[in-house]
């Protein structure tokens, strides 16, 4: 009743994009803090499934269009960001 069993997981932020995306592998290469700090699709699925098994709803969120400064680090995604000329 108090929604304490819901975890709104803000996976990405302006400074980091730690979620691997098959179509854009450079987004984590240039956007994650390190290679050890990247979530695979399987990692996310396992966490969501674990949450379900203990009665916690996990809602992963990828902010778009806001909080995307980390995208500009990947050359092929630079132009997708409306603020790509914004100084770091």
C-alpha positions as CSV (number, residue, x, y, z in Angstrom):
1,X,0.0,0.0,0.0
2,X,2.9,2.4,0.5
3,X,4.7,1.3,-2.7
4,X,7.8,0.2,-0.8
5,X,8.0,-2.9,-2.9
6,X,8.8,-0.9,-6.1
7,X,12.4,-0.1,-7.2
8,X,12.5,2.5,-9.9
9,X,16.0,1.8,-11.3
10,X,17.5,4.9,-13.0
11,X,20.1,2.9,-15.0
12,X,21.5,5.8,-17.0
13,X,22.4,9.4,-16.3
14,X,24.1,12.3,-17.9
15,X,27.5,11.2,-16.7
16,X,27.3,7.5,-17.4
17,X,25.6,5.0,-19.7
18,X,26.4,1.6,-18.2
19,X,23.7,-0.4,-20.0
20,X,25.1,-2.4,-23.0
21,X,23.0,-2.0,-26.2
22,X,23.7,-4.4,-29.0
23,X,23.1,-1.9,-31.8
24,X,25.3,0.7,-30.2
25,X,28.2,-1.0,-28.5
26,X,30.3,2.2,-28.3
27,X,27.7,3.8,-26.0
28,X,29.1,1.8,-23.1
29,X,32.7,1.8,-24.5
30,X,32.7,5.6,-24.2
31,X,29.8,6.2,-21.8
32,X,30.4,3.8,-18.9
33,X,32.8,4.6,-16.1
34,X,34.7,1.4,-16.7
35,X,34.5,-2.0,-18.5
36,X,33.7,-3.6,-15.1
37,X,30.7,-1.3,-14.6
38,X,28.5,-2.3,-17.4
39,X,25.1,-4.1,-17.2
40,X,24.4,-6.6,-19.9
41,X,20.9,-7.4,-21.0
42,X,21.2,-10.7,-19.1
43,X,22.3,-8.8,-15.9
44,X,19.2,-6.6,-16.1
45,X,16.9,-9.6,-16.8
46,X,18.3,-11.5,-13.8
47,X,17.9,-8.5,-11.4
48,X,14.3,-8.0,-12.6
49,X,13.5,-11.7,-12.2
50,X,15.2,-11.8,-8.7
51,X,13.1,-8.8,-7.7
52,X,9.9,-10.6,-8.8
53,X,10.9,-13.7,-6.8
54,X,11.2,-11.6,-3.6
55,X,8.1,-9.5,-4.2
56,X,9.9,-6.3,-5.5
57,X,8.8,-4.8,-8.8
58,X,12.0,-3.4,-10.5
59,X,11.3,-0.8,-13.2
60,X,14.4,-0.1,-15.2
61,X,14.5,3.4,-16.8
62,X,16.7,4.9,-19.5
63,X,16.3,8.6,-19.6
64,X,15.7,10.0,-23.0
65,X,15.8,12.7,-24.3
66,X,17.2,14.2,-21.0
67,X,20.2,12.9,-19.2
68,X,22.0,11.9,-22.4
69,X,25.3,13.9,-22.2
70,X,27.2,10.6,-21.9
71,X,26.0,9.6,-25.3
72,X,28.1,12.4,-26.9
73,X,31.2,10.4,-26.0
74,X,30.4,7.8,-28.7
75,X,31.2,9.4,-32.0
76,X,28.3,7.8,-33.9
77,X,25.8,9.1,-31.4
78,X,27.1,12.6,-30.9
79,X,24.6,14.2,-33.3
80,X,21.7,12.5,-31.7
81,X,22.1,14.6,-28.6
82,X,20.4,18.0,-28.8
83,X,23.1,19.3,-26.4
84,X,26.1,17.8,-28.2
85,X,27.8,21.2,-28.3
86,X,27.3,21.8,-24.6
87,X,30.7,22.1,-22.9
88,X,31.6,19.2,-20.6
